[in-house]
Each structure stands twice: as C-alpha cells, then as structure tokens.
Amino acid sequence: MSSLISKVLLGILLILLILGYDSYASAKNLGTFGASYPIAEPDALTEIEQRAKEVDWETVLNKETTEKTVKAYRPSGLKRLPRAEKNDRFIVNMTYTLTMDIPNGEGGILYPRGYSFNPLSHMVLPNTLVFIDAGDPEQVEWFKTSTYANDPKTMLLLTSGEYFQLYEQLDRAVFYADNKILSRLQIKALPSIAMQNNAVMEVHEIAFD
C-alpha cells in the first residue's frame, strides 16, 4: 500500500509507470511458432481437481480469520516520524532523471537514459495528501476537526498506527505511506500536507499549540 496505494498518488504513480515502462513497452505479439499444446494435460487437470476436493476450504477461507488478518494488516518497514516543532512550508521539485533508455517499440529509443522531466509539468494531481501518525491521538483529532476530513479529494496516509480502527472512526479510505513516498516528498515531521502548486509539490508542516 500499497500500496498504497499505494491505492492512489498520481504524480508518484506516473514516475513508477515510467520506471517500469521497459517491461512492457517493447512487448510484441510474435505469433505462433510450431505446434501448440494445452497448458495442462487431462490427467494433470484431474489430479488438480481431486486435490482441490480434498482441501477444507471452509478452514482456509474462514471468514473470522480473514477479517482478523485484514484488520491487523500493517506493512513492514513503516517509518515513525516526529511531530512538527513549528509551522513550516517548503517546495519539492519532482523532476526525475531516467536511469534507463525508454524504447519506442520500433527498435529505437524514445527517451534516453539521463533524460530529465517533471511530471507535474504535464499533469494535474487532483489529491491533497495528508500525512499523520494514527498512533498519536492529537494528530487524529487534528485531522477530524480539519477541513480535510470531509474533502473527498484528500488522501489520508499513515506513517504508523492502526489503519482499520481509523477507517472505522472516519468512515473513509485510509492508506499507509511507505518510505519511498516519504522520501520523494521529503516528509520529515507530522502532520504534513502535500499538494501540487503549478509544477512543484508544496508541503506544509503543522505544529500544534
């Protein structure tokens, strides 16, 4: 969550897509060569079906166990950050330099290794990203009473704490922030708010009185 992510962060996702571009950009349908065969022969399929019948699926897919697993989910390597000591604001340049050639699919190079670009010069990130520690009750309360709590464009990301409990309290999607996102946006203190400002990301650190 990634994830989260991952389930969301368009600017970061664009960079990740470009990083992985060569894994699919040059793929081609080369047709069929020689004879083709079924993936599994009938005897193998019969054996698979028989083994599947022998599995106690009610135990494997136990609803209670599955719910406990979902509620207890917490990715490894979370980075607990300190509270912000003062209100601060800084900008983050999202310019990225390619570490590999991007092929054009015709045997040539679309973008060479070393090419630099800023994804925010080509797109608008619709979300406001709010980072908090869910294990800190004051940060949770701050979010609840902030204007971001009822803003559907706000994406709440946790650096620590239990996501499911907060999800139930807020009745909204909650995500974990991994170290790559924190590093890319230079998030070092909490709560922090990151949003696009023209071609840069603007980050605000919020200090409590």
N, C-alpha and C positions, 0 to 999 in steps of 0.2 A: 501498500500500500502503500499497494500499493499499491504499492502501491499503489496509493495511492496512489489511488490514486489515485502513490498513485493514486484514485479514480478521476482525477482532474488536475490542472496546471498546464494550460495550453502552450505557454511560452516554453516551459521546460520540455513538454512533450514534443514540440517541434524539433528541438535540439536532439532529443533521443531518436526521433524518427530519422533525422539526417545522419546521426551516428550509425544507425543500423541500415542505412539505405542500401549499402552494397550487398546486403544479404538477400535482397530481392530485386533490386533494380535491374540487374543484368540477367535475371532468370528468363529462359525462353522455353517454348514448347518445341522439343526436338523431334516430336513424332514418335512412332513405334518402330522398333527395330527387332527383327526376329519374331519368334513365336511368343505369345503372351500366355500367362497361366494365372489361375485363381490364386489369391493370396494364401489361402489355406485349403488343403485337400479335404474331401468329405470326412475321412477318418479323424483328421485333426479337429474339425468342427464338432464332430460327435463327442470327442473326448472333452472339448471345452464346455459343451452344453452339459455333459454329465457332471463335470466338476462344479459347474455353477449351481446345479441342483443340490449338491452336497453342502454348499455354504449356507450357514444360518444367517440369512440376510437381515432378519429382524434384529439380531445382535450387532451385526456390522453397521446397520443403518439405524441404530437405536436413536429415537428422537431426543430423549433426555440427554444422552451422551453427546449428540451432535450439538444441541443447544448450549451445553456447558462449554464445549470446545469453541463455539463461535463467541460466546460471551467472554471467555477467558483469553481470546486472541490478543497477542501483543508481539509485534515483531522484535527480533533481536537487534541489538546494536543501537537502541534509541539513545539519544544524547540529551541528558537533562541540562537545561540552561538556567542561569541565574536570572533573578528579577532585574529589570531595568532600574538603574540608580537615578536616572534623570530622563526627562523627555528629550528625545533626540530625533534627528531626521538626517538621512543620507541617501544618496542615489547609487544605484548599481548598474554599471554598464553591462549589458547582456551580450556584447559582441563575442562571437565564438569563432575559433580558428579550426578548420578541418584538419584532422590527423591522418586522413586517408583520401585517396582520389575517389571521386564520385563518378562512376561510368555513365555514359549517355545511352547505353543499351545498343549502340551500333559499333562497338569496338573502340570508341574514342573516350575522351574524358570530358564530362560535363563541368565539374568543378574540381580543380587540382588540390592536392594536399597543400596546406598552408593558406588557402583562401579564407579570408575573414568576412563575416557578415553579422549583422544584428537582426535577429528575427523580429524584434519589436518595430523595426522599420518597415515591415511588410505585413503586420497583423495587429489586431487589437485584442488584448487579453481582457475578457469581459468580467473576470472574477477579481474580487478583493480577497487577499489571502490573510487570514488572521491566525497567528501562532500563539498558543498558550500551553501551560503545563496543567493538565487536568488534575494532577495531584495537589495543586495549590488552590484551596477553596476561594481565596481572594481573587485569583485570576479568573476562575469560573464565574464568580459573582460579577466581576467586572464585565465579562462578556455578556452575561444575561441581561445586564442593565444598559448595555451599549446599543448604539443604533445598528450595529452589525448583526445583532441576534435575530432580527426579523427581516434582514435583507437577503432575498433569495440568491443574490449574486455573491454573497460571502461564502468562502470556503474555509471551514474551521479545521486547522491542523494541530495535532498534539505532539509535543516532544516527549511527553511522559504521561503517566496516569492511565486510567481505565476508560477506554472509548465507549464501551457498551452502556455503562452507567450514565455517562454524559449524554449519549444518544437518547436514552430514555427520558432524561431530565429535559432536554431541549427539544425533543421530537424533530430532529433534523440530522442530516448526514454529518458524520464526524470521521476524520481521516488522521492517520499518523504521518508525521513529517520525517522522512529519512534524512540521513546525513548529507546526501547529495543535494537535496533541495535546500537544506540549511546552509550548506557551504556556498551554493550557487547564488543565493540571495543574501549571503553574509549575515544571517540571523544569529546573533550572539547573546541577546537578552530578551526577556519576555515581560509582558506581552509585546508582540511586534505585529505591525500591519504592513503588508506589501501590496502595492498597486502600480499599475502602469501610468507613467506620466510621459506622454509622447514616446520617445524612443528609448527611455530608460525605465527601470523599476525604482520607485520611491519607497523607502522603508521608514516607518515611524516606530520608535521605541516609546512605550508608555510607562511612566513611573507613577506609582500610587503615592498619594499624600500621606 
